[in-house]
Amino acid sequence: MTIHLTPEQERRIQAVLSRGAYNSLEEVVEAALTAVEQRTVHGFAGTPAELDTLLAEGLASERLTEEEFWGSVDKQTDAHLSEHRTGSRS
């Protein structure tokens, strides 16, 4: 499969790589695909902005492995779902 990126997309990927968040283009693509999968999971009642915030927080923390990051996202997402279902969200 061939993917054509816009110059802006290439710049964004290079910025992510230069910050050391990922070691390769393949890791960036894998993280992006995982984020897309997370957004399409049925039952997530949060907003895209809330999910983006969770993702950004995890990516900003270089101390977490990718597995730890996604575990954290899952845990926070579950907490948001639980709060939403009980109506106790602010």
DALIN-V463463 format. One record per pair of residues at least 24 apart in sequence whose C-alpha atoms are under 10 Angstrom apart, sorted by the first residue. I is the first residue (numbers start at 0). GAP is how many residues later the second one is. If there is no record, write none. Layout:
i:I gap:GAP
i:I gap:GAP
//
This chain:
i:15 gap:43
i:18 gap:41
i:18 gap:43
i:19 gap:42
i:20 gap:38
i:20 gap:39
i:20 gap:40
i:20 gap:41
i:21 gap:37
i:21 gap:40
i:21 gap:44
i:26 gap:39
i:30 gap:24
i:30 gap:28
i:30 gap:35
i:30 gap:39
i:33 gap:36
i:34 gap:35
i:37 gap:32
i:37 gap:35
i:37 gap:36
i:37 gap:39
i:42 gap:34
i:42 gap:35
i:42 gap:38
i:43 gap:33
i:43 gap:34
i:43 gap:36
i:43 gap:37
i:43 gap:40
i:44 gap:32
i:44 gap:33
i:44 gap:35
i:44 gap:36
i:44 gap:37
i:44 gap:38
i:44 gap:39
i:44 gap:40
i:45 gap:31
i:45 gap:32
i:45 gap:34
i:45 gap:35
i:45 gap:38
i:49 gap:27
i:49 gap:30
i:50 gap:25
i:50 gap:26
//
